Amino acid sequence: MEREWSERLSLLQGGFYVATGLWPIVHLRSFEAVTGPKLEGWLVKTVGALITVIGGTLMFAGRRRSVGPEVRLLGTGSAAAFTAVDLVYTAKRRISPVYLLDAVAESALIAGWCVTESRLRARSSATPQRRGLRLMKGAASPSKHTTVEPVPY
């Protein structure tokens, strides 16, 4: 079965984040050659480790085909945070203009998550909503003899 858009996007963003997060950890010198010198190598490596964890989480969810609202929020929120940092600190000339390329990539990820969300909302509005059922008091588990009542939303 073909992966859903959200699963593919989660895998794509996760792979991007794992690669870019590991880069300063594995070879800080080449990272600084591209992005400019950094004052605190330990801080760059700490941020790299956090980016790697976000990426690993996104990849894990994509591979398991379990990209729920929390994962979509993680993908969108982290891309938005990185975009904001890239734009603000490039404008203040604290970081290299090369970070504007990252802002473009992060913006594309945000757009992808927005498309994903709109597709999910369109799909859910096209199919009738299932009403939740609540077991009557005293019933431990549903069976053919258990009475259930609708749960109002």
PyRosetta script that sets phi, psi and omega in degrees:
from pyrosetta import init, pose_from_sequence

init()
pose = pose_from_sequence("MEREWSERLSLLQGGFYVATGLWPIVHLRSFEAVTGPKLEGWLVKTVGALITVIGGTLMFAGRRRSVGPEVRLLGTGSAAAFTAVDLVYTAKRRISPVYLLDAVAESALIAGWCVTESRLRARSSATPQRRGLRLMKGAASPSKHTTVEPVPY")
pose.set_psi(1, 140.8)
pose.set_omega(1, -179.6)
pose.set_phi(2, -73.2)
pose.set_psi(2, 139.9)
pose.set_omega(2, 179.9)
pose.set_phi(3, -67.8)
pose.set_psi(3, 144.9)
pose.set_omega(3, 175.3)
pose.set_phi(4, -69.4)
pose.set_psi(4, 160.5)
pose.set_omega(4, -179.8)
pose.set_phi(5, -55.0)
pose.set_psi(5, -44.1)
pose.set_omega(5, -177.5)
pose.set_phi(6, -65.1)
pose.set_psi(6, -35.4)
pose.set_omega(6, 178.6)
pose.set_phi(7, -68.6)
pose.set_psi(7, -42.4)
pose.set_omega(7, 178.1)
pose.set_phi(8, -64.5)
pose.set_psi(8, -43.2)
pose.set_omega(8, -179.8)
pose.set_phi(9, -64.7)
pose.set_psi(9, -39.9)
pose.set_omega(9, 177.9)
pose.set_phi(10, -62.2)
pose.set_psi(10, -42.4)
pose.set_omega(10, 177.5)
pose.set_phi(11, -66.2)
pose.set_psi(11, -42.0)
pose.set_omega(11, -179.8)
pose.set_phi(12, -63.5)
pose.set_psi(12, -51.6)
pose.set_omega(12, -179.4)
pose.set_phi(13, -64.5)
pose.set_psi(13, -40.3)
pose.set_omega(13, 178.6)
pose.set_phi(14, -61.2)
pose.set_psi(14, -43.9)
pose.set_omega(14, 177.7)
pose.set_phi(15, -63.6)
pose.set_psi(15, -41.5)
pose.set_omega(15, 177.5)
pose.set_phi(16, -60.9)
pose.set_psi(16, -45.0)
pose.set_omega(16, -178.6)
pose.set_phi(17, -69.5)
pose.set_psi(17, -39.7)
pose.set_omega(17, 178.0)
pose.set_phi(18, -62.5)
pose.set_psi(18, -45.5)
pose.set_omega(18, -179.5)
pose.set_phi(19, -63.4)
pose.set_psi(19, -48.8)
pose.set_omega(19, -177.7)
pose.set_phi(20, -73.8)
pose.set_psi(20, -26.2)
pose.set_omega(20, 177.3)
pose.set_phi(21, -75.0)
pose.set_psi(21, -38.4)
pose.set_omega(21, 180.0)
pose.set_phi(22, -75.1)
pose.set_psi(22, -27.9)
pose.set_omega(22, -175.0)
pose.set_phi(23, -50.9)
pose.set_psi(23, -54.8)
pose.set_omega(23, -179.1)
pose.set_phi(24, -68.2)
pose.set_psi(24, -23.8)
pose.set_omega(24, 178.4)
pose.set_phi(25, -72.4)
pose.set_psi(25, -43.3)
pose.set_omega(25, -176.7)
pose.set_phi(26, -77.2)
pose.set_psi(26, -41.6)
pose.set_omega(26, -176.4)
pose.set_phi(27, -147.9)
pose.set_psi(27, 81.4)
pose.set_omega(27, -176.8)
pose.set_phi(28, -59.4)
pose.set_psi(28, -36.3)
pose.set_omega(28, -176.7)
pose.set_phi(29, -62.1)
pose.set_psi(29, -44.9)
pose.set_omega(29, 179.2)
pose.set_phi(30, -70.2)
pose.set_psi(30, -34.6)
pose.set_omega(30, 176.6)
pose.set_phi(31, -60.4)
pose.set_psi(31, -45.6)
pose.set_omega(31, 179.3)
pose.set_phi(32, -69.7)
pose.set_psi(32, -29.8)
pose.set_omega(32, 177.6)
pose.set_phi(33, -62.9)
pose.set_psi(33, -32.7)
pose.set_omega(33, -179.7)
pose.set_phi(34, -89.0)
pose.set_psi(34, -43.6)
pose.set_omega(34, -171.4)
pose.set_phi(35, -97.8)
pose.set_psi(35, -8.6)
pose.set_omega(35, -178.6)
pose.set_phi(36, 102.0)
pose.set_psi(36, 159.5)
pose.set_omega(36, -177.6)
pose.set_phi(37, -66.4)
pose.set_psi(37, 148.4)
pose.set_omega(37, 179.3)
pose.set_phi(38, -118.6)
pose.set_psi(38, 144.9)
pose.set_omega(38, -180.0)
pose.set_phi(39, -76.2)
pose.set_psi(39, -36.8)
pose.set_omega(39, -173.9)
pose.set_phi(40, -123.8)
pose.set_psi(40, 97.0)
pose.set_omega(40, 180.0)
pose.set_phi(41, -60.2)
pose.set_psi(41, -37.8)
pose.set_omega(41, -179.9)
pose.set_phi(42, -63.2)
pose.set_psi(42, -35.9)
pose.set_omega(42, -179.6)
pose.set_phi(43, -70.2)
pose.set_psi(43, -40.9)
pose.set_omega(43, 176.7)
pose.set_phi(44, -60.2)
pose.set_psi(44, -42.4)
pose.set_omega(44, -179.8)
pose.set_phi(45, -69.7)
pose.set_psi(45, -34.1)
pose.set_omega(45, 177.2)
pose.set_phi(46, -65.1)
pose.set_psi(46, -46.6)
pose.set_omega(46, 177.2)
pose.set_phi(47, -62.6)
pose.set_psi(47, -40.8)
pose.set_omega(47, 176.8)
pose.set_phi(48, -58.8)
pose.set_psi(48, -41.0)
pose.set_omega(48, 178.6)
pose.set_phi(49, -64.5)
pose.set_psi(49, -41.7)
pose.set_omega(49, 179.0)
pose.set_phi(50, -65.8)
pose.set_psi(50, -40.9)
pose.set_omega(50, 177.3)
pose.set_phi(51, -62.8)
pose.set_psi(51, -38.9)
pose.set_omega(51, 178.6)
pose.set_phi(52, -63.8)
pose.set_psi(52, -40.8)
pose.set_omega(52, 178.5)
pose.set_phi(53, -64.7)
pose.set_psi(53, -43.1)
pose.set_omega(53, 176.7)
pose.set_phi(54, -59.6)
pose.set_psi(54, -47.0)
pose.set_omega(54, 180.0)
pose.set_phi(55, -61.5)
pose.set_psi(55, -43.6)
pose.set_omega(55, 178.2)
pose.set_phi(56, -61.7)
pose.set_psi(56, -39.7)
pose.set_omega(56, 178.1)
pose.set_phi(57, -64.0)
pose.set_psi(57, -43.9)
pose.set_omega(57, 178.1)
pose.set_phi(58, -62.8)
pose.set_psi(58, -42.9)
pose.set_omega(58, 179.1)
pose.set_phi(59, -65.5)
pose.set_psi(59, -42.0)
pose.set_omega(59, 179.2)
pose.set_phi(60, -59.2)
pose.set_psi(60, -46.0)
pose.set_omega(60, 179.9)
pose.set_phi(61, -64.9)
pose.set_psi(61, -41.6)
pose.set_omega(61, 179.6)
pose.set_phi(62, -63.8)
pose.set_psi(62, -42.4)
pose.set_omega(62, 179.4)
pose.set_phi(63, -66.9)
pose.set_psi(63, -34.4)
pose.set_omega(63, -179.8)
pose.set_phi(64, -82.6)
pose.set_psi(64, -4.0)
pose.set_omega(64, -177.3)
pose.set_phi(65, 58.3)
pose.set_psi(65, 42.4)
pose.set_omega(65, -179.2)
pose.set_phi(66, -131.3)
pose.set_psi(66, 61.5)
pose.set_omega(66, -179.2)
pose.set_phi(67, -94.8)
pose.set_psi(67, 87.4)
pose.set_omega(67, -180.0)
pose.set_phi(68, -89.7)
pose.set_psi(68, -172.4)
pose.set_omega(68, -177.7)
pose.set_phi(69, -60.1)
pose.set_psi(69, -34.2)
pose.set_omega(69, 179.8)
pose.set_phi(70, -65.8)
pose.set_psi(70, -40.6)
pose.set_omega(70, 179.8)
pose.set_phi(71, -69.8)
pose.set_psi(71, -40.2)
pose.set_omega(71, 177.1)
pose.set_phi(72, -63.0)
pose.set_psi(72, -38.5)
pose.set_omega(72, 176.6)
pose.set_phi(73, -65.5)
pose.set_psi(73, -42.2)
pose.set_omega(73, 177.8)
pose.set_phi(74, -61.3)
pose.set_psi(74, -44.5)
pose.set_omega(74, 179.4)
pose.set_phi(75, -64.2)
pose.set_psi(75, -49.4)
pose.set_omega(75, -178.7)
pose.set_phi(76, -68.2)
pose.set_psi(76, -46.4)
pose.set_omega(76, -176.9)
pose.set_phi(77, -64.7)
pose.set_psi(77, -42.6)
pose.set_omega(77, 179.8)
pose.set_phi(78, -68.3)
pose.set_psi(78, -39.7)
pose.set_omega(78, 177.3)
pose.set_phi(79, -63.7)
pose.set_psi(79, -39.8)
pose.set_omega(79, 178.8)
pose.set_phi(80, -66.3)
pose.set_psi(80, -41.1)
pose.set_omega(80, 179.2)
pose.set_phi(81, -63.7)
pose.set_psi(81, -45.2)
pose.set_omega(81, 179.6)
pose.set_phi(82, -65.7)
pose.set_psi(82, -37.1)
pose.set_omega(82, 177.1)
pose.set_phi(83, -62.4)
pose.set_psi(83, -46.2)
pose.set_omega(83, -179.7)
pose.set_phi(84, -60.3)
pose.set_psi(84, -46.3)
pose.set_omega(84, 179.2)
pose.set_phi(85, -61.6)
pose.set_psi(85, -45.8)
pose.set_omega(85, 179.8)
pose.set_phi(86, -57.9)
pose.set_psi(86, -46.8)
pose.set_omega(86, -176.2)
pose.set_phi(87, -71.5)
pose.set_psi(87, -47.0)
pose.set_omega(87, -176.7)
pose.set_phi(88, -64.2)
pose.set_psi(88, -48.8)
pose.set_omega(88, -173.9)
pose.set_phi(89, -81.5)
pose.set_psi(89, -18.8)
pose.set_omega(89, 169.3)
pose.set_phi(90, -72.1)
pose.set_psi(90, -41.5)
pose.set_omega(90, 178.3)
pose.set_phi(91, -62.8)
pose.set_psi(91, -35.0)
pose.set_omega(91, 178.9)
pose.set_phi(92, -82.5)
pose.set_psi(92, -1.7)
pose.set_omega(92, -179.1)
pose.set_phi(93, 61.4)
pose.set_psi(93, 30.6)
pose.set_omega(93, 175.3)
pose.set_phi(94, -87.0)
pose.set_psi(94, -26.9)
pose.set_omega(94, 178.3)
pose.set_phi(95, -127.3)
pose.set_psi(95, 161.5)
pose.set_omega(95, -176.4)
pose.set_phi(96, -65.2)
pose.set_psi(96, 147.4)
pose.set_omega(96, 175.1)
pose.set_phi(97, -60.8)
pose.set_psi(97, -14.5)
pose.set_omega(97, 176.9)
pose.set_phi(98, -61.2)
pose.set_psi(98, -23.8)
pose.set_omega(98, 177.8)
pose.set_phi(99, -66.6)
pose.set_psi(99, -16.4)
pose.set_omega(99, 175.1)
pose.set_phi(100, -66.3)
pose.set_psi(100, -28.4)
pose.set_omega(100, 174.5)
pose.set_phi(101, -65.3)
pose.set_psi(101, -39.3)
pose.set_omega(101, 175.7)
pose.set_phi(102, -65.1)
pose.set_psi(102, -38.6)
pose.set_omega(102, 178.5)
pose.set_phi(103, -60.3)
pose.set_psi(103, -37.7)
pose.set_omega(103, 177.5)
pose.set_phi(104, -64.5)
pose.set_psi(104, -46.9)
pose.set_omega(104, 179.5)
pose.set_phi(105, -62.4)
pose.set_psi(105, -43.3)
pose.set_omega(105, 179.7)
pose.set_phi(106, -64.9)
pose.set_psi(106, -38.5)
pose.set_omega(106, 177.9)
pose.set_phi(107, -63.9)
pose.set_psi(107, -37.8)
pose.set_omega(107, 177.0)
pose.set_phi(108, -64.3)
pose.set_psi(108, -38.2)
pose.set_omega(108, 177.0)
pose.set_phi(109, -65.0)
pose.set_psi(109, -42.1)
pose.set_omega(109, 177.4)
pose.set_phi(110, -60.0)
pose.set_psi(110, -45.3)
pose.set_omega(110, 178.0)
pose.set_phi(111, -59.8)
pose.set_psi(111, -41.2)
pose.set_omega(111, 178.1)
pose.set_phi(112, -61.5)
pose.set_psi(112, -41.8)
pose.set_omega(112, 178.7)
pose.set_phi(113, -68.2)
pose.set_psi(113, -34.0)
pose.set_omega(113, 176.8)
pose.set_phi(114, -65.5)
pose.set_psi(114, -41.7)
pose.set_omega(114, 176.4)
pose.set_phi(115, -62.3)
pose.set_psi(115, -44.0)
pose.set_omega(115, 178.6)
pose.set_phi(116, -57.9)
pose.set_psi(116, -47.6)
pose.set_omega(116, -178.8)
pose.set_phi(117, -63.3)
pose.set_psi(117, -41.5)
pose.set_omega(117, 179.9)
pose.set_phi(118, -67.0)
pose.set_psi(118, -36.3)
pose.set_omega(118, 176.4)
pose.set_phi(119, -65.2)
pose.set_psi(119, -41.7)
pose.set_omega(119, 179.4)
pose.set_phi(120, -65.1)
pose.set_psi(120, -40.9)
pose.set_omega(120, 179.1)
pose.set_phi(121, -67.7)
pose.set_psi(121, -38.5)
pose.set_omega(121, 178.3)
pose.set_phi(122, -64.9)
pose.set_psi(122, -41.4)
pose.set_omega(122, -179.8)
pose.set_phi(123, -65.6)
pose.set_psi(123, -42.2)
pose.set_omega(123, -178.0)
pose.set_phi(124, -71.5)
pose.set_psi(124, -29.6)
pose.set_omega(124, 178.1)
pose.set_phi(125, -79.6)
pose.set_psi(125, -19.4)
pose.set_omega(125, 178.9)
pose.set_phi(126, -81.1)
pose.set_psi(126, -22.5)
pose.set_omega(126, 179.6)
pose.set_phi(127, -107.9)
pose.set_psi(127, 143.3)
pose.set_omega(127, -179.6)
pose.set_phi(128, -63.0)
pose.set_psi(128, 141.2)
pose.set_omega(128, 179.1)
pose.set_phi(129, -71.6)
pose.set_psi(129, 136.9)
pose.set_omega(129, 174.6)
pose.set_phi(130, -86.8)
pose.set_psi(130, 134.8)
pose.set_omega(130, 178.0)
pose.set_phi(131, -84.7)
pose.set_psi(131, 139.6)
pose.set_omega(131, 178.1)
pose.set_phi(132, -71.2)
pose.set_psi(132, 151.7)
pose.set_omega(132, 177.2)
pose.set_phi(133, -120.5)
pose.set_psi(133, 142.1)
pose.set_omega(133, -179.9)
pose.set_phi(134, -119.2)
pose.set_psi(134, 135.0)
pose.set_omega(134, 177.9)
pose.set_phi(135, -70.0)
pose.set_psi(135, 145.5)
pose.set_omega(135, 175.8)
pose.set_phi(136, -68.2)
pose.set_psi(136, 156.5)
pose.set_omega(136, -179.6)
pose.set_phi(137, -54.9)
pose.set_psi(137, 138.0)
pose.set_omega(137, 176.5)
pose.set_phi(138, 91.7)
pose.set_psi(138, -14.4)
pose.set_omega(138, -179.7)
pose.set_phi(139, -87.4)
pose.set_psi(139, 123.5)
pose.set_omega(139, -177.6)
pose.set_phi(140, -79.8)
pose.set_psi(140, -36.7)
pose.set_omega(140, -180.0)
pose.set_phi(141, -152.7)
pose.set_psi(141, 155.7)
pose.set_omega(141, -178.8)
pose.set_phi(142, -69.2)
pose.set_psi(142, 141.9)
pose.set_omega(142, 173.5)
pose.set_phi(143, -149.0)
pose.set_psi(143, 178.1)
pose.set_omega(143, -178.7)
pose.set_phi(144, -67.2)
pose.set_psi(144, -15.0)
pose.set_omega(144, 179.9)
pose.set_phi(145, -101.0)
pose.set_psi(145, -2.4)
pose.set_omega(145, -177.9)
pose.set_phi(146, -84.4)
pose.set_psi(146, 136.3)
pose.set_omega(146, 176.2)
pose.set_phi(147, -90.6)
pose.set_psi(147, 138.1)
pose.set_omega(147, 178.4)
pose.set_phi(148, -126.0)
pose.set_psi(148, 154.1)
pose.set_omega(148, 177.7)
pose.set_phi(149, -130.7)
pose.set_psi(149, 149.6)
pose.set_omega(149, 179.4)
pose.set_phi(150, -65.7)
pose.set_psi(150, 146.5)
pose.set_omega(150, 175.7)
pose.set_phi(151, -99.0)
pose.set_psi(151, 119.2)
pose.set_omega(151, 179.2)
pose.set_phi(152, -69.2)
pose.set_psi(152, 141.2)
pose.set_omega(152, 179.0)
pose.set_phi(153, -103.3)
pose.dump_pdb("model.pdb")
